[in-house]
Structure formats: structure tokens, C-alpha cells
Amino acid sequence: MNLENIIVNSENGIGQITINRPTKLNALNKATIHELSQAFKHLEANPKVNVIILTGEGQKAFVAGADISEFAHFSSEEGAQLAAIGQETLFDLVENLKTPVIAAINGFALGGGLELAMSCHIRVASDNTKMGLPEVSLGLIPGYGGTQRLPQLIGKGKAMELIMTAQMITADEAHRLGLVNHVVPQNELIDYCKSIATQILKNSPSAISQAIQAVNAIFKDGINGYETEIKAFGKCFKTDDFKEGTTAFLEKRKAVFTGK
């Protein structure tokens, strides 16, 4: 991959994607969204990577929002297309990825940045994090899934308030609302995320991918989450991981999963 806006590496089963536009506070432009999409697909296809950590370069911002200069003069049709392509290319992709994604949120996570964090499966924030969806202050609404995922995470009433006031909240407030799973000192952020990733790595990759699909199903229109869970549960019985996990349990040893 030819990457100009992000850094990708992997080690010990953990992939890491770092958005590398610190002079722009890691703002999302079209090129960065495309590169992120390619990187997530690349890591998901790597059998040696079973958890992905997403973060932003520098100490000021995870992602400070979208690059407004790219769409300031868009027409209505162009704006709708921007949202549709962005959601399909990146935000929906991350949410439905078979590999679990942990957002390591350092500093500002605003607009598209918060929407990207909400697409991830787990969120950990540094103690200096500020979060918000300021789009209405620009005459817009969140367009990368923010109006849908924020109520799912914190409830309709509080989501309405945060969207309509365009206010920023602290990491502690985000934790209280359930928007992030943990808050840690900034210098411990990546190590803490790696500790969660290490716990995930002990378990069956194939089962985790089915669990992600089943949990996501409850939030999708026209899909019965219970039926999805039943089917996903059944699929697990066909895997080598199921055979290894149950055999290891009966033999009182640690399982060695292959993800197959």
C-alpha cells in the first residue's frame, strides 16, 4: 500500500493504524478515508492480526473532524454523496469488521473523528480527551453515522442534547455516559489498549467475529438479532476453534486457537 496520511504496523497479533496528519489535527479528508479503508481491509485479511488499534498521531487530536475545505462549496447532491461514500467506505466497514477494533482516543475527537471512534468496537480515551459533534454550528448535521450511533451508545435524550448544543464533553463525562469504555492517562493509552487486545487474543478469533455480527444485528433495521445469534452460534460448531476450545476445557489446558 502507498500511504501518505496513515501509518500501519503489526506485532504479536495486534495491528495498529495511526492517522498521521498532526499539523491538520488528523482531520479526515477523502484521501485519508480511502487509506484507512484500505488499511483495515489489509489487516483484516492478515491471518496473523486478530485485533486492531486505531489512534491519531501526536498529543492534541485523535481526529479533530472532517476536512471542511474539501466540501465547503458542495451542492446538496454532492453533500449526500460525500456522506454515502464515506459511510460505506470506512465507517460501516469498521463497525462490521470481523476483527475487533479498539479506538485509542487521544485529545480531540470531534465530528467525523467521534463518528469514527463510535464505529469502533471498543473505545479507550486519554484523560485529556474532548469529544463532540459540532456540525450544527456549521449549518450541518453529523453525516458519517453520528445521529445513529450516538443514541445507540448513550440514549436518545442525551444524544439529542449533545448534537443540538454542539457542545464538547470531557473524557470523564464520556465515560459516565457510556460513550467510552475506559479513561486513562495519555502516556498509558496505547499500552492500556494493548492490554485489552492481549486479553482478546486469548480467545477464539472465529467466535469473536460471529459475536460482532450478532451484537451489531440488533441495531440493523429488518434484521432479527436473536435469529442472527442463533445462526452465528450454530456456525461456531463447524470451526476448529470450537473443537479446540471444548477439548482444551475438558483436558484442563489452555486452548490454542487458530481462527479456523
Secondary structure, 3 states (H helix, E strand, C coil): CCCCCEEEEEECCEEEEEECCHHHCCCECHHHHHHHHHHHHHHHCCCCCCEEEEEECCCCEEECCECHHHCCCCCHHHHHHHHHHHHHHHHHHHHCCCCCEEEEECCEEECHHHHHHHHCCEEEEECCCEEECCHHHHCCCCCCCHHHHHHHHHCHHHHHHHHHHCCCEEHHHHHHHCCCCEEECHHHHHHHHHHHHHHHHCCCHHHHHHHHHHHHHCCCCCCCHHHHHHHHHHHHCCCHHHHHHHHHHHCCCCCCCCCC
